[in-house]
Amino acid sequence: MSQIDGRSHDLRSDIAFAFVLALAFYVAWLVRNVLLVLYVSALLAVVLRPIVRAVSTLQIGRWRPFKGYAILALLLLVAGALTAFGFLALPPVVHDLQEFGKEAPTRLPRILEKLKHVPFADRVNTDEVNAHIQDFISNAATYLLLSIKNWASAIFSIAMGLLLTVYFILEGDIAYRWALSFIRPESRVRLDSALQRAEVRMGKWLLGQGGLMLILGLASTIVYAELHVRYAYALGVLTGLLNIIPVIGAAVCIALTLIVAALDSWGRVVGVAIFYVVWLQVENSFLIPRIMGNRVGLPGLAILVALLLGSALGGVLGAIVSVPTAVLVSVLMDEYLVQKEAV
């Protein structure tokens, strides 16, 4: 009789556990956007913490100017860089957009006429394209008003993400130890060791990727300026920044630069294309082996798969954190799943 009671008790416990687990997954699905912001903020805190530590230990003689103010100094630096970018790079873009809006009825037919001389573009119905563009320009104000709510939500999410990142940097150790306290003591040390290794590798990835971003940003700005491409400084900075998304980021920005260059001269298009081909060769054969080395420890195929999965699950944010997430997953898999041969 007691065995029957024990079995029924176990069955009720299993049913209750399954119900609670299903409810937890349902709630997680409802707040998936919030969970994504929390995860991205925590991951950024992990990869940015070495920079904060380096800034806080910066010493000039016996004076440590950023001791206790490293995060504030980094935030002010980022804010200053964004402000400078806005004042220097955006006004030409805004001015040209305003002029284009005024002259669109006369300039569009000439631009579309030029497209007829491009291979395969002569099959495009230019009248239909012209009508769509005119309709978009005439309703641009309406589109802007309708998208204000989405923009406000995106800005709020970014602001909260930055605030959470700061809090994770300041109080991340407390939250980390609290999370580990749910693990049994005999398993806690092993998990802590694996996570510490993942943190080191993610920090090295950020350092190497930051170097590649800086080199590409400077090189592209110089090349665009020498080719007299419109918005050379804005496009150069954007090319460097988007390189934080390996492979895809720089390719998207180069495609945008090709479109901008095509507005003025096909020679500039050829120049930008040659620059990108040369950059790919230099990056893959010289820069990545010397700057990145074995920092990530992932094959190229794994990085591409991580990018595809990250962008599918989380859009741009997912693509940005896909590589460090792949590093974390690879370390955990190596620790718990890979069957290593006994030496």
N, C-alpha and C positions, 0 to 999 in steps of 0.2 A: 504493500500500500504506500509505503514511504517512497519507494522508487517511482511509482506513478505520480505522486505529488511532486517529486523532484523534477520529473520530466515535464509536467505541466507548467511548473514554475519556470524552468529553462525556456520552454516554448513562449510563455508570456514575456519573458525578458528579451528573447530574440525579436519578438514582434514589436515590443516597445522600442528596442534599439533601432530596428529598421525604420519605424515610424519617425523617430527623432532624427535619424540620419537623412531621411527623405525631406523632412521639414527644414533641416539645416541647409541642404542643397537648394531647396526652393527659395529660402531667404537669401542665400548667397547669390542666386541668380537675379533676384529682385534688386539687390544692392551691388551688382557686379561693377558698375561704374565707380562707385565709392571704393570698392575693394581694389580696383585697378589703380586708382589714384594713390591709395595707401601703399600698394606694392611698389609702384614706380618711385614714390617718395622714399620708401625704405631702401630700395636698391640704389637710388642716387646718393642717399646718405652714406651707404657703405662705400661706394666708389669715390665719393668726394672727401671722406674723412681723412685719408692720407694727405690731401692737399691742405686741408684745414690745419692738420698737425704741422706740416712743413711751414706754413705761413706763421703759425703761432710761435715756432722756434726760430724764426728768422732773427738774426742778431747783427747789429751794427756796433762794433766795439763791445761795450758792456750793455748797450741799450737794446732792449727787445720791444720794438715799437708796436707790435701786434699781439703781444701777450694778453690773452683774455678778450681780444677784439678781432680775432681772425675771421670769424663768420661775418661780422659787420664790415670788415675791410673788403671781403670778397663780394658781398652784396652791393656795396658802394661801387666797386670796380665794374661789376656787371651792369648796374644801373647807368654808370657813366658811359660805358661802351655802347649800350643801347641808345642812350640820348645822343651821343655823337653820331652814331649811325643814322638815327632819324633826321638829324639836322643836315648832315652832309650828303646822304645818299638818296633820301626819299623825295626832297623837293623837285629834282629833275623829272622823276617818274610821275609825280602828281601833275606837274606842269604839262608834260607831254600828253598825259591822259586827258587833261582839260582841253588842250588844243586839238587832240584827235577827235574828241566829242564834238567840237565846233566844226571841224573840217571833214568829218566822216562822210557826209553826203557827197562831197566832191572827190575825196581821196580814195574811198573804198573801191569805186569802180576801176580806178587806175591800178590799185594793188591787186585786185582780183584778175585784171587783164594780164598782169605780169605772171600770175600763177599758171596761165594757159601755156606758157613756154616751158614750164617745169614738166619733166617726164611723169606720166600717169596723172598729173594734176589737171590735164586738159579735159579729162572726163568729168570733172566736178561741175555741177550746175552752179555757175557763179551768180546767176540771178537769185537763186534760192538762198545761197549763202549770204548774199548782200541783204536780202530781206530779213533773215534771221538776225544778222548783226545790227541792222537798223532797229529792229524791234527790241533787242537787248539794250541798246544805248538809250532808246526812248523810255524804257521802263527801268532803267538802272536805279533811279531813286526809289521806286516801289520795291525792287528787289532788296535794296539796302535796308529799308524800313522793316521789311518782313524778316530779315536776317539779324536784326539787332538783338532779339531775344536769344538766338543761338550764339551770337558773339559774346553777349553778356554772360551766358552760362559757361562758355569756353574760358573766358577771362577769369571768372570766379574759380573754376577748377584749377587753372594754372596758378592763381594766387594761393589757393589752399594747398596745392601740391608743394609750392615753394615754402610755405609756412610749416607744413608737415616735415619737409626735408630738414629744415633748421632744427625743429624739435627732435627729430630722429638723430641728428648729429650730436645735439646737446645731451639727450637722455636715451640715446640708443642702447647704451650698455645696460641700463636698468631694464628697459623693455626686453632686451635680448636674454638677460639672466632670468627674468620672469617667465618668458616663453620656455626656456630650457627647464624650468622647475617642474613642468608638466611631464617631463621625460623621466623614466626610472633612472636612479643614480648609476646603475651599472652600464646603461646605454648612453648616459649624458656626456661622458668624457669623449667617447668615440665621435658622437655627433658634433660636439663642440670643436674637436680637432679638424673634422672635415669642413665645417663652416669657416673656420679660421683660414684654412688653405684656400677655400674659394674666395674669401675676401682679399687675400694677397694677390691672387691671379686676376681678380676683377680690377683691383687698383692698378696693376701693371698694364692691363688692357687699356684703361682710361688714359694713363700716361702716354702709352704708345699711340693711341688713336688721337689724342690731343696734338701730338707732334705732327702726325700726318695731316690733320686738319689745318694746322698753322702753315705748314709748307705749301699745301694745295691752295689755301686762301691767298697767300702772298704771291705765289707763281701765277695763279689765274688772274689776279688783279693786275699784275704787271703786264701780262700778255694781252688782256682785254684793253688796257689803257694804250698799249703800243699799237693795237689794231684799230683803235678809235671806235670800239664797240660802245653803243649807248649804255649808260648806267654801269660803266665798267667797275666802279668801286662797290656799288650795291651788289652786282652779280658776283664779284670776286669774294666778298664777305659771305654771301649766301652759299656760294660753292664750297667754301671752307667749312661753314657751319653744318651744312647738310651732309658732309662727309662723315659725320658721327654715325650715320646709317651706312655701313659698309656696302660698297658696290652700287646700291640703288640710289643713295642720296646724291652723290656726285653726278651720276648719269642723268638724273632728273634735272639737275641745275644746268648741266651742259646742254641738254635738249632745250631748255628755256633760253639759254644764251644763243644757241643756233637760230632760234625763232627771232630773237631780237636782232641778231646780226643780219638776218635775211631781209629785214625791213629796209636796210641801207645798201648792202653790197653783197654779192655772192662771193667776192674775194674774201670778205671777212668771215663768211660761213666756212670757207675752205680753211682759213687760218685757225679758226676755233676748233674745227674737226682735227686738223693736224696736231694742234696742241694737246687735245684729249688723247689721241692715239699715242703720242710720245709720252704723256703723263702715265698712261696705263703701263707702258713698257718700263719706265723708270720706277714706278711704284712697285710693280710686281717683282722686278728683277733686282732692285737695289734697295729701295726704302723699306719695304715690308720686312725683308730678311734682317736688316740691320736695326731697324727701330722696334719692330714688333717681336722678331725672333720667335721664341717659344712662349711668349707672354700669355697667349690665349690657350694654346695647346689643343686647338680644334682644327680638324681638316676643313678645307674650303667647302666641301659638300655639306658638312654639318652647319657651317655658318649660313649658307644659302637656305637650307631647310629651316633653320631658326628664324631667318628673316621672313620667309614665306608664312610660317606659322604665326610669328609675332604680329605681322601686318594684318593677317586675316582675323586674329583674335582681338587686337587692340589698336588697329589703325597705325597712325604715325607713332604714337607712344609705344605701342607694342613693338614696332620695328626698331625704335631707339634702344629699348631695353632687351631686345632679343638676344644679342650676343652675350652680355653679362649673365642673362638668365641661362643661356646654353652652357656657359662656364660653370654656373652653380649646379645645374643638372648633371653635367659630366663628372664633376667632383663627387657628387652623391652616388652616382651610378658606379664610379670607380671604387668607392668605399664599400658599397653594400651589395652590388650586383655582380661585378666582374669577379670571376673565379681565377684568382692568381695561383700560378704554379709554385709549389713549395721549393725553396732554394736548398 
